[in-house]
Amino acid sequence: MTLRQLAESMDVAELRKWMAFHRYFDPLGQEYFQTCLLASAVVAPYSKGLPPDPRKLMPVMQPPMTANEIEAELAKLKRPGHGET
């Protein structure tokens, strides 16, 4: 499909959904998994029991916090005793 055909068949709302999906659910390429697989193999001889799961070594992007989530995090900072030394 050409870009023109795509622009004619997809509205902005759908494009935003695809961009969000790509950003938060498939943000990293296969290269990251290959690197994690290699790291797991390198660490395996030093692990007690099973080697680490390569999928657990992959960085995970989190979606942006909602206004309510930000407010809850800020409320934690306002609690007495937080940050005092």
mmCIF file of the C-alpha atoms, coordinates in Angstrom:
data_MODEL
# 
_entry.id   MODEL 
# 
loop_
_atom_site.group_PDB 
_atom_site.id 
_atom_site.type_symbol 
_atom_site.label_atom_id 
_atom_site.label_alt_id 
_atom_site.label_comp_id 
_atom_site.label_asym_id 
_atom_site.label_entity_id 
_atom_site.label_seq_id 
_atom_site.pdbx_PDB_ins_code 
_atom_site.Cartn_x 
_atom_site.Cartn_y 
_atom_site.Cartn_z 
_atom_site.occupancy 
_atom_site.B_iso_or_equiv 
_atom_site.pdbx_formal_charge 
_atom_site.auth_seq_id 
_atom_site.auth_comp_id 
_atom_site.auth_asym_id 
_atom_site.auth_atom_id 
_atom_site.pdbx_PDB_model_num 
ATOM 1  C CA . MET A 1 1  ? 0.000  0.000   0.000  1.00 0.00 ? 1  MET A CA 1 
ATOM 2  C CA . THR A 1 2  ? 1.326  3.439   -0.834 1.00 0.00 ? 2  THR A CA 1 
ATOM 3  C CA . LEU A 1 3  ? 1.420  6.274   1.677  1.00 0.00 ? 3  LEU A CA 1 
ATOM 4  C CA . ARG A 1 4  ? -1.346 8.019   -0.231 1.00 0.00 ? 4  ARG A CA 1 
ATOM 5  C CA . GLN A 1 5  ? -3.566 4.930   -0.070 1.00 0.00 ? 5  GLN A CA 1 
ATOM 6  C CA . LEU A 1 6  ? -2.792 4.558   3.615  1.00 0.00 ? 6  LEU A CA 1 
ATOM 7  C CA . ALA A 1 7  ? -3.641 8.211   4.304  1.00 0.00 ? 7  ALA A CA 1 
ATOM 8  C CA . GLU A 1 8  ? -6.943 7.792   2.467  1.00 0.00 ? 8  GLU A CA 1 
ATOM 9  C CA . SER A 1 9  ? -7.933 4.643   4.337  1.00 0.00 ? 9  SER A CA 1 
ATOM 10 C CA . MET A 1 10 ? -6.720 5.459   7.879  1.00 0.00 ? 10 MET A CA 1 
ATOM 11 C CA . ASP A 1 11 ? -7.842 8.384   10.002 1.00 0.00 ? 11 ASP A CA 1 
ATOM 12 C CA . VAL A 1 12 ? -5.750 10.123  12.657 1.00 0.00 ? 12 VAL A CA 1 
ATOM 13 C CA . ALA A 1 13 ? -7.402 8.247   15.543 1.00 0.00 ? 13 ALA A CA 1 
ATOM 14 C CA . GLU A 1 14 ? -6.459 4.867   14.082 1.00 0.00 ? 14 GLU A CA 1 
ATOM 15 C CA . LEU A 1 15 ? -2.931 6.065   13.332 1.00 0.00 ? 15 LEU A CA 1 
ATOM 16 C CA . ARG A 1 16 ? -2.539 7.161   16.971 1.00 0.00 ? 16 ARG A CA 1 
ATOM 17 C CA . LYS A 1 17 ? -3.695 3.754   18.183 1.00 0.00 ? 17 LYS A CA 1 
ATOM 18 C CA . TRP A 1 18 ? -1.152 1.997   15.957 1.00 0.00 ? 18 TRP A CA 1 
ATOM 19 C CA . MET A 1 19 ? 1.607  4.339   17.127 1.00 0.00 ? 19 MET A CA 1 
ATOM 20 C CA . ALA A 1 20 ? 0.716  3.697   20.783 1.00 0.00 ? 20 ALA A CA 1 
ATOM 21 C CA . PHE A 1 21 ? 0.610  -0.058  20.177 1.00 0.00 ? 21 PHE A CA 1 
ATOM 22 C CA . HIS A 1 22 ? 4.022  -0.005  18.533 1.00 0.00 ? 22 HIS A CA 1 
ATOM 23 C CA . ARG A 1 23 ? 5.515  2.201   21.233 1.00 0.00 ? 23 ARG A CA 1 
ATOM 24 C CA . TYR A 1 24 ? 4.273  0.289   24.270 1.00 0.00 ? 24 TYR A CA 1 
ATOM 25 C CA . PHE A 1 25 ? 3.756  -3.284  23.144 1.00 0.00 ? 25 PHE A CA 1 
ATOM 26 C CA . ASP A 1 26 ? 6.445  -3.830  20.532 1.00 0.00 ? 26 ASP A CA 1 
ATOM 27 C CA . PRO A 1 27 ? 9.017  -1.113  21.201 1.00 0.00 ? 27 PRO A CA 1 
ATOM 28 C CA . LEU A 1 28 ? 12.157 -3.188  20.823 1.00 0.00 ? 28 LEU A CA 1 
ATOM 29 C CA . GLY A 1 29 ? 13.431 -5.068  17.834 1.00 0.00 ? 29 GLY A CA 1 
ATOM 30 C CA . GLN A 1 30 ? 14.637 -8.642  17.599 1.00 0.00 ? 30 GLN A CA 1 
ATOM 31 C CA . GLU A 1 31 ? 18.181 -7.415  18.242 1.00 0.00 ? 31 GLU A CA 1 
ATOM 32 C CA . TYR A 1 32 ? 17.300 -6.743  21.886 1.00 0.00 ? 32 TYR A CA 1 
ATOM 33 C CA . PHE A 1 33 ? 16.018 -10.284 22.365 1.00 0.00 ? 33 PHE A CA 1 
ATOM 34 C CA . GLN A 1 34 ? 19.163 -11.711 20.756 1.00 0.00 ? 34 GLN A CA 1 
ATOM 35 C CA . THR A 1 35 ? 21.292 -9.638  23.136 1.00 0.00 ? 35 THR A CA 1 
ATOM 36 C CA . CYS A 1 36 ? 19.234 -10.811 26.115 1.00 0.00 ? 36 CYS A CA 1 
ATOM 37 C CA . LEU A 1 37 ? 19.589 -14.407 24.960 1.00 0.00 ? 37 LEU A CA 1 
ATOM 38 C CA . LEU A 1 38 ? 23.354 -13.974 24.775 1.00 0.00 ? 38 LEU A CA 1 
ATOM 39 C CA . ALA A 1 39 ? 23.447 -12.306 28.212 1.00 0.00 ? 39 ALA A CA 1 
ATOM 40 C CA . SER A 1 40 ? 21.443 -15.187 29.665 1.00 0.00 ? 40 SER A CA 1 
ATOM 41 C CA . ALA A 1 41 ? 23.913 -17.691 28.190 1.00 0.00 ? 41 ALA A CA 1 
ATOM 42 C CA . VAL A 1 42 ? 26.889 -15.743 29.554 1.00 0.00 ? 42 VAL A CA 1 
ATOM 43 C CA . VAL A 1 43 ? 25.393 -15.597 33.060 1.00 0.00 ? 43 VAL A CA 1 
ATOM 44 C CA . ALA A 1 44 ? 24.188 -19.216 33.042 1.00 0.00 ? 44 ALA A CA 1 
ATOM 45 C CA . PRO A 1 45 ? 27.406 -20.801 34.418 1.00 0.00 ? 45 PRO A CA 1 
ATOM 46 C CA . TYR A 1 46 ? 27.284 -18.431 37.396 1.00 0.00 ? 46 TYR A CA 1 
ATOM 47 C CA . SER A 1 47 ? 23.582 -18.915 38.130 1.00 0.00 ? 47 SER A CA 1 
ATOM 48 C CA . LYS A 1 48 ? 22.353 -21.175 40.864 1.00 0.00 ? 48 LYS A CA 1 
ATOM 49 C CA . GLY A 1 49 ? 19.749 -23.407 39.264 1.00 0.00 ? 49 GLY A CA 1 
ATOM 50 C CA . LEU A 1 50 ? 18.236 -22.321 35.965 1.00 0.00 ? 50 LEU A CA 1 
ATOM 51 C CA . PRO A 1 51 ? 19.781 -19.518 33.897 1.00 0.00 ? 51 PRO A CA 1 
ATOM 52 C CA . PRO A 1 52 ? 17.833 -16.252 33.786 1.00 0.00 ? 52 PRO A CA 1 
ATOM 53 C CA . ASP A 1 53 ? 14.922 -16.043 31.377 1.00 0.00 ? 53 ASP A CA 1 
ATOM 54 C CA . PRO A 1 54 ? 16.067 -13.838 28.461 1.00 0.00 ? 54 PRO A CA 1 
ATOM 55 C CA . ARG A 1 55 ? 12.614 -12.217 28.273 1.00 0.00 ? 55 ARG A CA 1 
ATOM 56 C CA . LYS A 1 56 ? 13.050 -10.925 31.826 1.00 0.00 ? 56 LYS A CA 1 
ATOM 57 C CA . LEU A 1 57 ? 16.247 -9.138  30.801 1.00 0.00 ? 57 LEU A CA 1 
ATOM 58 C CA . MET A 1 58 ? 14.449 -7.065  28.162 1.00 0.00 ? 58 MET A CA 1 
ATOM 59 C CA . PRO A 1 59 ? 13.797 -3.424  29.075 1.00 0.00 ? 59 PRO A CA 1 
ATOM 60 C CA . VAL A 1 60 ? 10.112 -2.573  29.221 1.00 0.00 ? 60 VAL A CA 1 
ATOM 61 C CA . MET A 1 61 ? 8.685  0.788   28.262 1.00 0.00 ? 61 MET A CA 1 
ATOM 62 C CA . GLN A 1 62 ? 5.819  1.875   30.436 1.00 0.00 ? 62 GLN A CA 1 
ATOM 63 C CA . PRO A 1 63 ? 2.924  3.892   29.075 1.00 0.00 ? 63 PRO A CA 1 
ATOM 64 C CA . PRO A 1 64 ? 2.736  7.456   30.361 1.00 0.00 ? 64 PRO A CA 1 
ATOM 65 C CA . MET A 1 65 ? 1.034  7.866   33.729 1.00 0.00 ? 65 MET A CA 1 
ATOM 66 C CA . THR A 1 66 ? -2.482 9.249   33.865 1.00 0.00 ? 66 THR A CA 1 
ATOM 67 C CA . ALA A 1 67 ? -3.218 12.422  35.810 1.00 0.00 ? 67 ALA A CA 1 
ATOM 68 C CA . ASN A 1 68 ? -4.615 10.313  38.677 1.00 0.00 ? 68 ASN A CA 1 
ATOM 69 C CA . GLU A 1 69 ? -1.484 8.153   38.803 1.00 0.00 ? 69 GLU A CA 1 
ATOM 70 C CA . ILE A 1 70 ? 0.741  11.243  38.879 1.00 0.00 ? 70 ILE A CA 1 
ATOM 71 C CA . GLU A 1 71 ? -1.368 12.715  41.674 1.00 0.00 ? 71 GLU A CA 1 
ATOM 72 C CA . ALA A 1 72 ? -1.058 9.479   43.685 1.00 0.00 ? 72 ALA A CA 1 
ATOM 73 C CA . GLU A 1 73 ? 2.737  9.450   43.255 1.00 0.00 ? 73 GLU A CA 1 
ATOM 74 C CA . LEU A 1 74 ? 2.980  13.079  44.363 1.00 0.00 ? 74 LEU A CA 1 
ATOM 75 C CA . ALA A 1 75 ? 0.787  12.334  47.385 1.00 0.00 ? 75 ALA A CA 1 
ATOM 76 C CA . LYS A 1 76 ? 3.309  9.673   48.448 1.00 0.00 ? 76 LYS A CA 1 
ATOM 77 C CA . LEU A 1 77 ? 6.014  12.345  48.490 1.00 0.00 ? 77 LEU A CA 1 
ATOM 78 C CA . LYS A 1 78 ? 3.926  14.557  50.771 1.00 0.00 ? 78 LYS A CA 1 
ATOM 79 C CA . ARG A 1 79 ? 3.574  11.890  53.484 1.00 0.00 ? 79 ARG A CA 1 
ATOM 80 C CA . PRO A 1 80 ? 5.283  12.691  56.791 1.00 0.00 ? 80 PRO A CA 1 
ATOM 81 C CA . GLY A 1 81 ? 8.725  11.190  57.100 1.00 0.00 ? 81 GLY A CA 1 
ATOM 82 C CA . HIS A 1 82 ? 9.299  10.896  53.357 1.00 0.00 ? 82 HIS A CA 1 
ATOM 83 C CA . GLY A 1 83 ? 12.686 12.204  52.322 1.00 0.00 ? 83 GLY A CA 1 
ATOM 84 C CA . GLU A 1 84 ? 13.771 13.204  55.815 1.00 0.00 ? 84 GLU A CA 1 
ATOM 85 C CA . THR A 1 85 ? 17.227 12.200  56.961 1.00 0.00 ? 85 THR A CA 1 
# 
